[in-house]
Amino acid sequence: MRQDVVDLHRFYATSLGQAARRLIRRRLRLMWSDVRGMRVLGFGYATPYLRPFLGEAERVMAFMPAPQGCVHWPAGESNQVALTEETMLPLPDSSVDRILLVHLVEHSDSQRRLMRECWRVLTPNGRIVVVTPNRSSLWSWSENTPFGFGHPYSVSQLQNLMRENMFLPVQHSRALFLPPTRNRFLLRWSQGIENVGSRLFKAFAGVSIVEAGKQLYASTGTPQHKRRLVHIPVTVPPMRPVDGNQVGNNNDLHDALCSTLKAVDKDS
């Protein structure tokens, strides 16, 4: 089940949503510490995590899938959001340097086509980061947050998904060790809980984060000449009745077969 864009927008307006945005954004910023001169694309519902790249990257775009819907972003500025299909991005090949997928992979019915489309638009030296709910966390069981919907992934499962779709994982991280609660005391100490959880309770992180590069395959080339079989019709002299000249008939047949084999070898 995929959440509507209104539900996603409402969650990130809450105190818990703001804490989640702050904690995940910190991990993403460590991965992408410098995006100057790059083109950054957020796909799914990635707008809460794209703000730090505005003004630093050459261009920041946000695509949202049609079944989810979209909202204007950034607030008070020119809109940089487009509504599109998951498997048909309106971008040319190798046109984006960084891609961030949030609230998307766990809901997709065409993961292979989605990842291949991201591979197409990513530059050869580009990077893609995928954020999904962690299957062993409390967040994946709570329907009060967007991370409780869709198919959750462990870090290893997410890495396998990337490898299967021509991406090479380069690093991974985890975030949201804070329980999915609106308790003010826990929210106030969210960063401290995050620091302790990242050292002692990695398996219980709320989200799995994997960064990967575009894997390119070199062509092995094709031989200029390939040997092939050629069928040539052959006329074999008719066999004559045994009349004492059997050796001569066999010699005629042998000569005909030799001529045929020489012709085939020469043509090949």
ABEGO torsion letter per residue (X at the ends): XBBBAAAAAAAAABAAAAAAAAAAAAAAAAABABABGBBBBBBEBAAAAAAAABGABABBBBBBBAAAEBBBOBBGBBBABBBBBAABBBBBBGABABBBBBGAAAABABAAAAAAAAAAABBAABBBBBBBBBAABAAAABAABAAABEBBBBAAAAAAAAAAAGBBBABBBBBGABBBBABAAAAAAAAAAAAAAAAABAAABABBBBBBBBBBBBBAEBBABBBBBBBBBBBBBBBBBBAGAAAAAAAAAAAAAAAAAAAAAAAX
